[in-house]
């Protein structure tokens, strides 16, 4: 399956950016990818969940948006 086929109606560039870790998909986009790949969204997240903790855990370790100011 090509990136264009996987992503339609999303762009191939968006699929590529997600694949290479340059951006995080929304929950809707994640569900779309899972549907196209005939897997559950949990299966897609399972292989990367350890990497996501750093993105969603604040510098103080309490969670939240690490990009927002206190």
C-alpha positions in Angstrom: 0.0 0.0 0.0 1.4 3.4 -0.9 1.4 6.4 1.4 -1.2 8.0 -0.9 -3.5 5.0 -0.6 -3.1 4.8 3.1 -3.8 8.4 3.7 -6.5 9.3 1.3 -8.1 11.9 1.7 -5.1 13.0 3.8 -2.0 14.0 1.9 1.0 11.7 1.2 3.2 14.3 2.8 1.3 14.1 6.0 1.5 10.3 6.0 5.3 10.5 5.4 5.7 13.0 8.2 3.9 10.7 10.7 5.9 7.7 9.4 9.2 9.5 10.0 8.1 10.9 13.4 8.0 14.6 12.3 4.4 15.0 13.5 1.8 13.2 15.6 -1.5 12.2 14.0 -4.8 13.2 15.6 -6.9 10.5 17.0 -9.1 10.7 13.9 -6.1 10.2 11.6 -4.8 7.4 13.8 -8.2 5.6 13.6 -8.2 6.2 9.8 -4.7 4.6 9.4 -5.7 1.7 11.6 -8.9 1.1 9.5 -6.9 1.2 6.3 -4.3 -1.2 7.7 -7.0 -3.5 9.2 -5.6 -3.3 12.6 -6.7 -1.7 15.9 -5.4 1.8 16.8 -3.9 0.1 19.9 -1.7 -2.1 17.6 -0.3 1.0 16.0 0.4 2.7 19.3 1.8 -0.4 21.0 5.1 -0.2 19.1 5.6 3.5 19.9 4.0 4.0 23.3 7.4 4.1 25.1 8.5 7.0 22.9 5.3 9.0 23.4 5.8 9.4 27.1 8.5 12.0 26.6 6.2 14.0 24.3 3.3 14.0 26.7 5.0 14.3 30.1 5.9 17.8 31.3 9.3 18.7 32.6 8.0 18.4 36.1 6.8 14.8 35.4 3.1 15.6 36.0 2.0 15.3 32.4 0.3 18.0 30.3 1.5 19.9 27.3 5.3 20.3 27.5 5.1 23.2 25.0 2.8 25.3 27.1 4.2 27.8 29.6 3.4 27.4 33.3 
